[in-house]
């Protein structure tokens, strides 16, 4: 009886093939299979690494402490850089207030967040957000007390009975730390000043004093320096009355559910930013930073104690 070809090795012309691959091309086929397997395995790891991201998009939330245009100017170059380094799309999410930012963190709507110290402490306590990186300036940050240039005051004590403007009630540099330092001077804002206002953001606080709506206002020193240098604020109209002692403030942190591998890659991307690289200079300049450093919850131990003492997490704005 004549033997017939098996199903596994059909005859095509006069060449035997398995799975439609000529025998003489089997080394090539094996290499192709290995490449396909490697790609599939890489995709599997990538999927695991980016687990929890919606449509491979890293959703980034930032403090609404400036105008939308200013926030885009400050953060878009950094987000574009992270997108390229991580091979992910990034999306900048704008929030209506500090409380709205915290609410979105609670809902799991944000993957990477730029917090002020107070909002970080709140989010860490409530949702276990994980520290990633801080700018070099954030370990020794400060606030400015601003007055109109023609104001004769030379110290805060000269402003008794006047109006003061803070930023948001949950702003570290626009409320918490200035209040803390005033308390050390024996100043209780609600009894020392005739009126206490909350502007909601640092640039608006500066404009309040410029426009005469308040006699003194408090704001983030980094924001005010940028406003002076960009011409948004005129030193002929507004001057710095006093700068607070330094304190820790601002941090990039990730939601607790973000994979450890992705958090590690985020940190690496932050740490690789260097002024010696021309492509990085604008990114760092707009962040107001010379470099980024790893962040830890231990960096905010003093702030956590102050937050607990002043009970500011109970306030809403």
QUINOR-V663714 format. One record per residue. N is the residue number from 0. RES is the residue in three letters. OMEGA is omega in radians with two decimals (none if undefined). D_CENTER is the distance of its C-alpha to the mean C-alpha in whole Angstrom. Layout:
n: <N/N>
res: <RES/RES>
omega: <OMEGA/OMEGA>
d_center: <D_CENTER/D_CENTER>
//
This chain:
n: <0/1/2/3/4/5/6/7/8/9/10/11/12/13/14/15/16/17/18/19/20/21/22/23/24/25/26/27/28/29/30/31/32/33/34/35/36/37/38/39/40/41/42/43/44/45/46/47/48/49/50/51/52/53/54/55/56/57/58/59/60/61/62/63/64/65/66/67/68/69/70/71/72/73/74/75/76/77/78/79/80/81/82/83/84/85/86/87/88/89/90/91/92/93/94/95/96/97/98/99/100/101/102/103/104/105/106/107/108/109/110/111/112/113/114/115/116/117/118/119/120/121/122/123/124/125/126/127/128/129/130/131/132/133/134/135/136/137/138/139/140/141/142/143/144/145/146/147/148/149/150/151/152/153/154/155/156/157/158/159/160/161/162/163/164/165/166/167/168/169/170/171/172/173/174/175/176/177/178/179/180/181/182/183/184/185/186/187/188/189/190/191/192/193/194/195/196/197/198/199/200/201/202/203/204/205/206/207/208/209/210/211/212/213/214/215/216/217/218/219/220/221/222/223/224/225/226/227/228/229/230/231/232/233/234/235/236/237/238/239/240/241/242/243/244/245/246/247/248/249/250/251/252/253/254/255/256/257/258/259/260/261/262/263/264/265/266/267/268/269/270/271/272/273/274/275/276/277/278/279/280/281/282/283/284/285/286/287/288/289/290/291/292/293/294/295/296/297/298/299/300/301/302/303/304/305/306/307/308/309/310/311/312/313/314/315/316>
res: <UNK/UNK/UNK/UNK/UNK/UNK/UNK/UNK/UNK/UNK/UNK/UNK/UNK/UNK/UNK/UNK/UNK/UNK/UNK/UNK/UNK/UNK/UNK/UNK/UNK/UNK/UNK/UNK/UNK/UNK/UNK/UNK/UNK/UNK/UNK/UNK/UNK/UNK/UNK/UNK/UNK/UNK/UNK/UNK/UNK/UNK/UNK/UNK/UNK/UNK/UNK/UNK/UNK/UNK/UNK/UNK/UNK/UNK/UNK/UNK/UNK/UNK/UNK/UNK/UNK/UNK/UNK/UNK/UNK/UNK/UNK/UNK/UNK/UNK/UNK/UNK/UNK/UNK/UNK/UNK/UNK/UNK/UNK/UNK/UNK/UNK/UNK/UNK/UNK/UNK/UNK/UNK/UNK/UNK/UNK/UNK/UNK/UNK/UNK/UNK/UNK/UNK/UNK/UNK/UNK/UNK/UNK/UNK/UNK/UNK/UNK/UNK/UNK/UNK/UNK/UNK/UNK/UNK/UNK/UNK/UNK/UNK/UNK/UNK/UNK/UNK/UNK/UNK/UNK/UNK/UNK/UNK/UNK/UNK/UNK/UNK/UNK/UNK/UNK/UNK/UNK/UNK/UNK/UNK/UNK/UNK/UNK/UNK/UNK/UNK/UNK/UNK/UNK/UNK/UNK/UNK/UNK/UNK/UNK/UNK/UNK/UNK/UNK/UNK/UNK/UNK/UNK/UNK/UNK/UNK/UNK/UNK/UNK/UNK/UNK/UNK/UNK/UNK/UNK/UNK/UNK/UNK/UNK/UNK/UNK/UNK/UNK/UNK/UNK/UNK/UNK/UNK/UNK/UNK/UNK/UNK/UNK/UNK/UNK/UNK/UNK/UNK/UNK/UNK/UNK/UNK/UNK/UNK/UNK/UNK/UNK/UNK/UNK/UNK/UNK/UNK/UNK/UNK/UNK/UNK/UNK/UNK/UNK/UNK/UNK/UNK/UNK/UNK/UNK/UNK/UNK/UNK/UNK/UNK/UNK/UNK/UNK/UNK/UNK/UNK/UNK/UNK/UNK/UNK/UNK/UNK/UNK/UNK/UNK/UNK/UNK/UNK/UNK/UNK/UNK/UNK/UNK/UNK/UNK/UNK/UNK/UNK/UNK/UNK/UNK/UNK/UNK/UNK/UNK/UNK/UNK/UNK/UNK/UNK/UNK/UNK/UNK/UNK/UNK/UNK/UNK/UNK/UNK/UNK/UNK/UNK/UNK/UNK/UNK/UNK/UNK/UNK/UNK/UNK/UNK/UNK/UNK/UNK/UNK/UNK/UNK/UNK/UNK/UNK/UNK/UNK/UNK/UNK/UNK/UNK/UNK/UNK/UNK/UNK/UNK/UNK/UNK>
omega: <3.10/3.11/3.11/-3.14/-3.14/3.10/-3.10/-3.07/-3.13/3.10/3.04/-2.98/3.10/-3.11/3.06/-3.12/2.98/-3.07/3.08/-3.14/3.11/-3.12/-3.08/-3.14/-3.09/3.07/3.11/3.14/3.14/3.11/3.13/3.12/3.13/3.12/3.13/3.14/3.14/3.12/3.14/3.14/3.10/3.13/3.13/3.13/3.14/3.13/3.13/-3.13/-3.09/-3.12/3.11/3.09/3.11/3.10/3.09/3.13/3.06/-3.09/-2.99/3.09/3.13/3.09/3.08/-3.02/3.08/3.08/-3.14/3.14/3.14/3.13/3.09/3.14/-3.09/-2.92/-3.06/3.11/3.12/-3.13/3.08/3.11/3.14/3.12/-3.14/-3.10/-3.05/-3.08/3.13/2.95/3.06/3.14/3.12/-3.11/3.11/-3.14/-3.03/-3.08/3.09/3.12/3.10/3.08/3.14/3.11/3.12/3.05/3.13/-3.14/-3.13/-3.07/-3.09/-3.12/-3.13/-3.02/3.02/-3.08/2.78/-3.09/-3.09/3.12/3.06/-3.14/3.13/-3.10/3.11/3.14/-3.05/-2.96/3.09/3.11/-3.00/3.11/3.08/-3.05/3.05/3.01/3.13/-3.11/-3.01/3.12/3.08/-3.09/3.12/3.08/3.06/2.89/-3.03/3.02/3.02/-3.04/-3.10/3.12/-3.07/-3.08/3.09/3.11/-3.14/-3.12/3.10/-3.01/3.13/3.14/3.12/3.12/3.10/3.08/3.00/3.03/3.01/3.11/3.13/3.10/3.12/-3.08/-3.12/3.13/-2.99/-3.06/3.03/3.10/3.13/-3.11/3.06/3.12/3.11/3.08/-3.09/-3.14/3.00/-2.99/-3.05/3.12/-3.10/-3.11/-3.14/-3.13/3.10/-3.13/3.05/-3.09/-3.12/3.14/-3.06/-3.13/3.10/3.08/3.12/-3.13/3.09/-3.12/3.10/-3.07/3.08/3.12/3.04/3.13/3.12/3.08/-3.07/-3.13/3.07/-3.07/-3.13/3.12/-3.11/3.09/3.12/3.12/3.08/-3.06/-3.12/-3.12/3.09/-3.14/-3.07/3.12/3.06/-3.13/-3.04/3.08/3.11/3.10/-3.08/3.05/-3.11/2.93/-3.09/3.10/3.11/3.14/3.08/-3.10/2.95/-3.12/-3.11/3.07/-3.03/-3.08/3.13/-3.04/3.14/3.14/-3.13/3.08/3.13/3.12/3.07/3.13/3.13/-3.13/3.10/-3.06/-3.13/3.12/-3.07/3.10/3.11/3.09/-3.10/-3.12/-3.09/-2.99/-3.12/3.12/-3.12/-3.13/-3.13/3.05/-3.10/-3.02/2.98/3.14/3.03/-3.13/3.10/-3.12/3.13/3.07/3.12/3.13/-3.05/-3.12/3.14/-3.13/3.11/3.13/3.13/3.11/-3.14/-3.12/-3.09/3.11/-3.08/3.14/3.12/-3.10/3.14/3.06/none>
d_center: <79/76/73/70/66/64/61/59/60/61/64/62/65/66/63/62/58/56/53/54/53/56/57/57/53/52/50/48/48/47/44/43/43/41/38/38/37/35/33/33/32/29/28/28/26/23/24/24/21/19/20/19/17/19/21/19/16/12/11/7/7/5/8/11/12/13/16/15/16/14/11/12/14/11/8/11/13/10/10/14/14/12/14/17/17/16/19/17/16/13/12/10/11/12/13/16/15/13/16/15/11/13/16/14/12/16/17/15/14/11/10/7/4/2/6/9/11/13/11/10/14/15/13/14/18/18/16/16/12/12/10/9/9/9/10/14/14/12/15/17/16/18/19/22/25/26/29/31/33/37/36/38/36/35/34/32/35/37/35/36/37/35/32/28/25/22/18/17/19/16/14/14/15/17/19/19/20/22/24/24/26/28/29/30/32/34/32/31/30/32/35/35/33/35/32/29/26/23/21/18/16/16/18/21/21/22/25/26/28/29/30/32/31/30/31/28/25/22/18/15/17/15/15/19/19/18/20/23/23/22/25/23/25/28/29/33/31/29/29/27/29/27/24/23/23/20/18/15/12/8/6/4/7/9/12/15/17/15/18/18/19/16/13/16/15/12/12/15/14/11/14/17/15/18/20/23/22/23/20/17/18/17/13/13/15/13/10/13/13/16/14/12/13/13/12/14/15/18/16/16/20/21/18/19/23/22/20/23/26/25/24/22/20/23/23/21/20>
//
